[in-house]
Amino acid sequence: MIVESFSVVIPSYNGKEFLRKTLLALKKSTSQPLRCIVVDDASVDGTFQMLKKEFPEVMAVRNEKNLGPTASRNRGAKKTEGDAIVFIDNDVLVRPDSIDRLLDFLSKTINAGMVGGTLIDEKGRNIPWNMGKKLGTGLIREYDSNREVSWVAEGFIAVRKELFDVIGGFDEWFFMTGEGPDLSERMRKRGFKTYFVKDAVVDLRESHTHPRWKRKIWSWMQFPKFYFKHGFR
């Protein structure tokens, strides 16, 4: 299915200053969404007030309690319109052509259910954990071209909205991290593949909400959940 329109969903928790930069970068994108939905996950730093004042065009949704990024993404997705949903973390800065390149690949690749781009850190390095693993192995690889992978992380991805809705969105059993690989696997079981798109490049400014060591612990905690649910392949 050709992707002609899309919405953007951004979950945010106590990341007001980073979110502002994320939204300003999105304004410079050569492709603009039908809707941009930011889900404020019960922040206490004035995020919701900042959205209302500085970005009135954004649909701001506020959780009354902290539900986590997975549930926040699902809540935002329910308000989307268009053929695709682009999920962006609130510490990701898109470049002017990032979304164009991601959606162009999704549109041209009939069997693609999910696509993810290249994440570049503050030192200018590729972040390999976003690139999924080599099919049939447990190895994380850094790829130099577009290719099918077992999964991509959820920080900057595009999914077909109809497929996302049919399979019920992200599994909220995965509170934080793991929901992207799980969604990839559920799409694969329906005959849709996941692709890494090398030239869809964004800049990641991570670890502002939680320290990196804590994020790593949470990430490792998701592996048992994933393999309990899907097994090894």
Phi, psi and omega in degrees: 000130179288134179269112181253340181209160184203165171237158178245137175237129181231113172277146182213137177222112179049044181231041188307310185292323178289319180300319178304314180295322179297316181289324177294321177295320180298325178299334182271358179295140178288343173247129182247140183284156170297320177220143169242118182247123174251127178255109179276114187273062178060043178294154178241017183252012179086016181303311185296320179294320178298318179299312182298323184279315189261338183227066182296340179284345180276138174278109183262124179242132181243127172280137180285338173220164183288112182259346183094161185293328181295309178296325179294319176299315180298319181295319178292322182298329181294345181254008183277161174227162176104186184273337184219159173241129174255119177262127181231130174288158185281006173241022180248129178253112177285150171268166184307327183254006185301309183291320177308310184292322180294313182286330176297318178293317179299319182293322185275346185252099190302321185269010180275126175260328181218141176225145179227152184256187179275129176257129180246129182276182185292345177263007178081018182259147172294146177257099190294335182293345177281344189272012178070195178238157178297132182304134177084003180225173175259016188266135172275129182236149173262116187262151180251015179202166176295140178193160175289138178225169179288328179194164168230153178287164192268005183293327177210095182222160171233139180228154174287123186299316182299317179293316179302316180293319183297320183271002172088019177072201179287148176277115185284001169298331176269097185297313180209128186067149181096338183290330178292307175302322178296317179296321177302315182293321179292325175292320179301321181292345175259007175094010180249141186256165177247138183231145169265127182250104188302317189270006172268089192256134174227165181251129183255129176241077192274175171069026178275331181270316179230142178298153185302322182298323180290322178297322179295319178299313179300320180298314181294330180292340182279337182302313177301322178299313183299312183287332173296321183281319189246344185076184180263147173210000000 
